[in-house]
Amino acid sequence: MERTENGIVCDFLAGYADLKKIDGKIELRFSHMATFDEGEPFEVLARLCITDSESYLEGRTIFQPRN
């Protein structure tokens, strides 16, 4: 995960909620700062962006249930 003054960029591990199997991975970009526990599963509302040279998720919000 990389935090900058412009936001956050990280690899989103799809299907990894059970911490056993990764279904896939895609770059997740937030153009704003977001606060969440990096060591716990979370859900993301994002838009899939596809260009000629890349595919990535443009993050909008994060939901992370608290135990």
C-alpha distances in whole Angstrom, upper triangle without the diagonal:
4,7,10,13,13,11,7,6,4,7,10,12,15,18,16,18,20,18,20,20,17,19,17,13,13,10,10,10,11,14,14,12,12,13,12,12,9,11,14,14,14,16,15,18,17,19,19,19,21,23,25,22,19,18,15,14,15,14,17,16,15,17,17,20,21,23
4,6,10,10,8,6,5,6,10,12,15,18,21,20,21,24,21,24,23,21,22,20,16,15,11,11,10,10,12,12,11,12,13,14,14,12,15,17,18,17,18,17,19,18,20,20,19,21,22,24,21,19,18,15,15,15,14,17,17,16,19,19,23,24,26
4,7,8,6,5,7,9,12,14,18,20,23,22,23,25,23,26,26,23,25,22,19,17,14,12,10,10,10,10,8,10,11,12,14,12,15,17,18,17,19,17,19,18,20,21,20,23,24,26,23,21,20,17,16,15,14,16,16,15,18,19,22,23,25
4,5,5,6,8,11,15,17,21,23,26,25,26,29,27,30,29,26,28,25,21,19,15,14,11,10,9,9,8,11,13,15,17,16,19,21,22,20,21,19,20,19,21,21,21,23,23,26,23,21,21,18,17,16,15,17,17,18,21,21,25,26,29
4,6,8,11,15,18,20,23,26,29,28,28,32,30,33,32,30,31,28,24,22,18,16,13,11,9,8,8,12,14,17,19,18,22,23,24,22,23,21,21,20,21,23,22,24,25,27,25,23,23,20,19,17,16,17,18,18,22,23,26,27,30
4,7,10,13,17,18,22,24,27,27,27,31,29,32,31,28,29,26,22,19,16,14,10,8,6,6,8,11,14,17,19,18,22,23,23,21,21,18,19,17,18,19,18,21,21,24,22,20,20,17,16,13,13,14,16,17,20,22,26,27,30
4,7,10,14,15,19,21,24,23,24,27,26,29,28,25,25,23,19,17,13,11,8,5,5,4,5,8,11,13,16,15,19,20,20,17,18,15,16,14,16,17,17,20,21,24,22,19,18,15,13,11,10,11,12,13,17,18,22,23,27
4,7,10,12,15,17,20,20,20,24,22,25,24,21,22,20,16,14,10,8,6,5,7,7,6,8,10,11,14,12,16,17,17,15,15,13,15,13,15,16,16,19,20,23,21,18,16,13,12,10,9,11,12,12,16,16,20,22,25
4,7,9,13,15,19,18,19,23,21,23,22,19,20,17,13,11,7,6,5,6,9,10,10,11,13,14,15,12,16,17,16,15,15,13,15,13,14,14,14,16,18,20,18,14,13,10,10,10,9,13,14,13,17,18,21,23,26
4,6,9,12,16,15,16,19,17,19,18,15,16,14,10,9,6,5,7,9,12,13,12,12,14,13,13,10,13,14,14,13,14,12,15,13,15,15,15,17,19,21,18,15,13,10,10,11,11,14,14,13,16,16,20,22,24
4,6,9,13,12,14,17,15,17,15,12,13,10,6,6,4,6,9,11,15,16,16,15,16,15,15,12,13,14,13,13,13,12,15,13,15,14,15,16,18,20,17,14,12,9,10,12,12,15,16,14,17,17,20,22,24
4,6,9,9,11,14,13,15,13,10,11,8,5,5,6,6,9,12,15,16,16,14,15,14,14,11,13,12,10,10,10,9,12,11,13,12,14,16,18,21,19,15,12,9,8,11,10,14,14,12,14,14,17,20,22
4,6,6,9,11,10,11,9,6,7,6,5,7,9,9,13,15,19,20,19,17,18,15,15,12,12,12,10,10,11,11,14,14,15,14,17,18,21,23,21,17,14,12,12,14,14,17,16,14,15,15,17,20,21
4,6,8,11,11,12,9,6,5,5,6,8,11,11,14,17,20,21,21,19,19,17,17,15,15,13,10,10,10,10,13,13,14,13,16,17,20,22,21,17,14,12,11,14,14,16,16,14,15,15,17,20,21
4,6,8,9,9,7,6,5,7,9,12,14,14,18,20,23,24,24,21,21,18,17,16,15,13,10,11,10,12,15,15,17,16,19,20,24,26,25,21,18,16,15,18,17,19,18,16,15,15,16,19,20
4,6,5,7,6,5,7,9,10,12,15,15,18,20,24,24,23,20,20,16,15,13,12,10,8,10,11,13,16,17,19,18,21,23,26,28,26,22,20,18,16,19,18,20,18,16,15,14,15,17,18
4,5,8,8,9,10,12,13,15,17,16,19,20,24,24,23,19,19,15,14,13,11,9,6,8,9,12,16,17,20,20,23,25,28,30,29,25,22,20,18,20,18,20,18,14,13,11,12,14,15
4,5,7,9,11,14,15,18,20,20,23,24,28,28,26,23,22,18,16,15,13,10,8,11,13,16,19,21,24,23,26,28,31,33,32,28,25,23,21,24,22,23,21,18,16,14,14,16,15
4,6,8,11,13,14,17,19,19,22,23,27,27,25,22,21,17,15,13,11,10,9,12,14,17,20,21,24,23,26,27,30,32,30,27,24,22,21,23,22,24,22,18,18,15,16,17,17
4,7,10,12,14,18,20,21,24,26,30,30,28,26,25,21,19,17,14,13,12,15,17,19,23,23,26,25,27,28,31,33,31,27,25,23,23,25,24,26,25,22,21,19,19,21,20
4,6,9,11,15,18,19,23,25,28,29,28,25,25,22,20,18,16,15,13,15,16,18,21,22,23,22,25,25,28,29,28,24,22,21,20,23,23,25,24,21,21,19,20,22,22
4,5,8,11,14,15,19,22,25,26,25,23,23,20,19,16,15,15,12,14,15,16,19,19,20,19,21,21,24,26,24,21,18,17,17,20,20,22,22,19,19,19,20,22,23
4,7,10,14,15,19,22,25,27,26,24,25,22,21,19,18,17,14,15,15,16,18,17,18,16,19,19,22,24,22,19,16,16,16,19,19,22,21,20,20,20,21,24,25
4,7,11,12,16,19,22,24,24,22,23,21,21,18,18,17,15,15,15,15,17,16,16,14,16,16,19,20,19,15,13,12,13,16,17,20,20,19,20,20,22,25,26
4,7,9,13,16,19,21,21,20,21,19,19,16,16,16,14,14,14,14,16,14,15,13,14,15,17,19,17,13,11,10,10,14,14,18,18,17,19,19,22,24,26
4,6,10,13,16,18,19,18,20,19,19,16,18,18,16,15,14,12,14,12,12,10,11,11,14,16,14,10,8,6,7,11,12,15,16,16,18,19,22,25,27
4,7,10,13,15,16,16,18,17,18,15,17,18,16,15,15,12,14,11,12,10,10,12,13,16,13,10,8,5,6,9,10,14,15,15,18,19,22,25,27
4,7,10,12,13,12,15,14,16,13,16,16,14,13,12,9,11,8,10,9,10,13,15,18,16,12,10,6,5,6,6,10,11,11,14,16,19,22,25
4,6,9,10,11,14,14,17,15,18,18,17,15,14,11,11,9,10,10,10,13,15,18,16,13,11,7,6,5,6,9,11,12,15,17,21,23,26
4,5,7,8,11,13,15,14,18,18,17,14,14,10,11,9,11,12,13,16,17,21,19,16,14,11,9,6,5,7,9,10,14,16,19,22,25
4,7,9,13,15,18,17,21,21,21,18,17,14,13,12,12,14,14,17,18,21,20,17,16,13,11,8,8,8,11,13,17,19,22,24,28
4,6,10,13,16,16,20,20,20,17,17,14,14,13,15,17,17,20,22,25,24,21,19,16,14,11,9,9,10,12,15,17,21,22,26
4,7,10,13,13,17,18,18,15,16,14,15,14,17,19,19,23,24,27,26,23,21,18,15,13,11,11,10,11,14,15,19,20,23
4,7,10,11,14,14,15,12,13,11,12,13,16,18,20,23,25,28,27,23,21,18,15,13,10,10,8,8,10,11,15,16,19
4,7,9,12,12,13,11,13,12,14,16,19,21,23,26,28,31,30,26,24,20,18,16,13,13,10,8,10,10,13,13,16
4,6,9,8,10,8,11,11,14,16,19,21,23,26,29,32,30,26,24,20,17,17,13,14,11,8,8,7,10,10,13
4,5,6,8,8,12,13,16,18,22,23,25,28,30,33,31,28,25,22,19,19,16,17,14,11,11,8,10,10,12
4,6,8,9,12,13,16,17,21,21,23,26,28,31,28,25,23,19,17,18,15,17,15,11,12,10,13,13,15
4,7,9,13,15,19,20,23,24,26,28,30,33,31,27,25,22,20,21,18,20,17,14,14,11,13,12,13
4,7,10,13,17,18,22,23,25,28,30,33,31,27,25,21,19,20,17,19,16,12,11,8,9,10,11
4,7,10,14,16,19,20,23,25,28,31,29,25,22,19,17,18,15,17,14,10,9,7,8,10,11
4,7,10,12,16,17,20,23,26,29,28,24,21,17,15,15,12,13,10,7,6,5,7,10,12
4,7,10,13,15,18,21,24,27,26,22,19,16,13,13,10,11,8,6,5,6,9,12,15
4,6,10,11,14,18,21,24,23,20,16,13,9,10,7,7,6,5,6,9,12,15,18
4,7,10,13,16,20,23,23,19,16,13,9,9,6,6,5,6,8,11,14,18,21
4,7,9,13,16,19,19,16,13,10,6,5,4,5,7,9,11,14,17,21,24
4,6,10,13,17,17,14,11,8,6,5,7,8,10,13,15,18,21,24,27
4,7,10,13,14,11,7,6,5,6,9,11,14,15,18,20,23,26,29
4,7,10,11,8,6,5,6,7,10,13,16,18,20,23,26,29,32
4,7,8,6,4,7,9,10,14,16,19,21,24,26,29,32,35
4,5,5,6,9,12,13,16,19,22,24,27,29,33,36,38
4,6,8,12,15,16,20,22,26,27,30,32,36,39,41
4,7,10,14,16,19,22,25,26,29,31,35,37,40
4,7,10,12,16,19,22,23,26,27,31,34,36
4,7,10,13,16,19,20,22,24,28,31,33
4,6,9,13,15,16,19,21,24,27,30
4,6,9,12,13,15,18,21,24,27
4,7,10,12,15,18,21,24,27
4,6,8,11,14,18,20,24
4,7,10,14,17,20,23
4,7,10,13,16,19
4,7,10,13,16
4,7,10,13
4,6,10
4,7
4
